[in-house]
Amino acid sequence: MQSDIEIAQKATLLPVAQIARERLGLPDEALVAYGHHKAKITLPHLRTLEGSPDGRLVLVTGINPTPAGEGKTTTTVGLGDALNRIGQRAIVCLREPSLGPVFGLKGGAAGGGYAQVVPMEDINLHFTGDFQAIALAHNLLSALIDNHIHHGNALRIDLRRITWKRVVDMNDRALRDITIGLGGPGNGYPREDGFDIVVASEIMAILCLATSLADLKARIARIVVATSLDGKPVTAADLQAQGAMTALLRDALQPNLVQTLENNPAFIHGGPFANIAHGCNSAIATRTALKLGDWVVTEAGFGADLGAEKFLDIKCRKTGLWPSAVVIVASVRALKYQGGADAKQLSVEDLPKLEAGIATLERHIDNMTREFGLPCVVALNHFVHDTAAEVALLQQRVAATGVPLVVARHWAEGGRGAEDLARAVVACATPPGPAPQYLYPDAATLWDKAEAVARKIYRAAGISASAKARAMLERLQAQGYGHLPVCIAKTPYSFTTDPAIRGAVQGHTIDVREVRLSAGAEFVVLVCGDIMTMPGLPAVPAAASIDVDDDGRIVGLF
């Protein structure tokens, strides 16, 4: 069996200018080429599209991620190719992979099998330099904070209450908590600091919600980096940082255009963490795709509870987007795992464990249809070990929900294997489409918003919070941030805050241990459980298998 990278390297790619011209109607001058197969679309050209009608948006989400794999990105790409095969003009929109997971536990993140975006090596590695630009802009602000303190601290920044960390796009647990400024007066003031991974940076979240350079700059200016000795928030604007930071991000704001294995257009742009932020590709890429295609297929990070909720309550609320349909991806293997099956026995038929695990899928269906009012299709990502009895049981249970289930074989067959899924999506996404239906109104308090997510999506009895976290929520409410949406940062592996608890549990408590303000991105993060913003590498990282041969070809990426 060929690996993903071997399949990708044997593909025949078209010049990106040809993809842009023939599939999207874009002139050559609208592109900034990064070699033959990657390009950015210029911001001036994007403004010329503003009066064009929008296509229809399809959100691909899934059940809670498991070691068995669900195939959400693979399904997104396969569905995009399938829509094109049945005569629809479709564009895929994805996030950019982070180097931390690429070299850590996950490996590549450009789809799989015969449903991939290419050139997958470039996409998984440096791509067009967006992440480097975000890291530089973020760390410039860090440097300006410490430089301001070193030169007299006119803003009276409280060194104990600096909340802006540094970032690096790599999993490195040793950098979570560090001490800086050692070595004498010439090196600044010693203080505690730390690193987050780039995808957890508020700059990443801001770039993925910004609508223009002016909006990007205004959002950066509002970033709160510290508290003064007088108890007042200190912003990036106070440090006069927004201009230089925007200059570093100018090119990064332009969406990236690549292609699928079947030479269909794909935008891959931005990559905010799916727990500490909203976990979606950039709004500017999604908006551009909607102007250029009849259908746009995008995905939200992690499962429907953690990812789709943020896509709808944060990204859609802030941008005016709303999907015409939702695809929930599941696999027999993953559902058996949710039902309690041992991870090493997932290839063995086990109807009782599957039946127990289906409750998890039913919960996600209910969340999407009842809580958000969205038409859904379940995509059963087919694995070779799935038995006829297992598929029949799953079809029977899902049929009872009133939602169609389609067996999809895009991993093995590409777009051809997802044509039935594409037809089902077109059938359920009838115009004019559903009206936005959020979990909570803007006017609700931050506490009530968190309660709404916990009770409606996670089926919790409610939320609890430490005295410090509760006080922070009350302070942010009093400071005028109460209108912002909440971003629940918790494990994606469970409806609870304990990643070991599987299945459709209910009646638990979501405990908030920390509250963070993302004033520029315009949401309030509630950190729950043991979630981290700087992952570590596993005992055997994926980096151990990645290499380059004598001809410069990347091997072992995935």
Secondary structure, 3 states (H helix, E strand, C coil): CCCHHHHHHCCCCCCHHHHHHHHHCCCHHHEEECCCCCEEECHHHHHHCCCCCCCEEEEEEECCCCCCCCCHHHHHHHHHHHHHHCCCCEEEEECCCCHHHHHCCCCCCCEECCEEEECHHHHHCCCCCHHHHHHHHHHHHHHHHHHHHHCCCCCCEEEEEECCCEEECCCCHHHCCEEECCCCHHHCCCEEECEEEHHHCHHHHHHCCCCCHHHHHHHHHCCEEEEECCCCEEECCCCCCHHHHHHHHCCCCCCEEEEECCCCEEEECCCCCCCCCCCECCHHHHHHHHHHCCEEEEEECCCHHHHHHHHHHHHHHHHCCCCCEEEEEECHHHHHHHCCCCHHHCCCCCHHHHHHHHHHHHHHHHHHHHHCCCCEEEEEECCCCCCHHHHHHHHHHHHCCCCCEEEECHHHHHHHHHHHHHHHHHHHCCCCCCCCCCCCCCCCCHHHHHHHHHHHCCCCCEEEECHHHHHHHHHHHHHHHCCCCEEEECCCCCCCCCCCCCCCCCCCEEEEEEEEEECCCCEEEEEECCCCCCCCCCCCCHHHHCEECCCCCEECCC
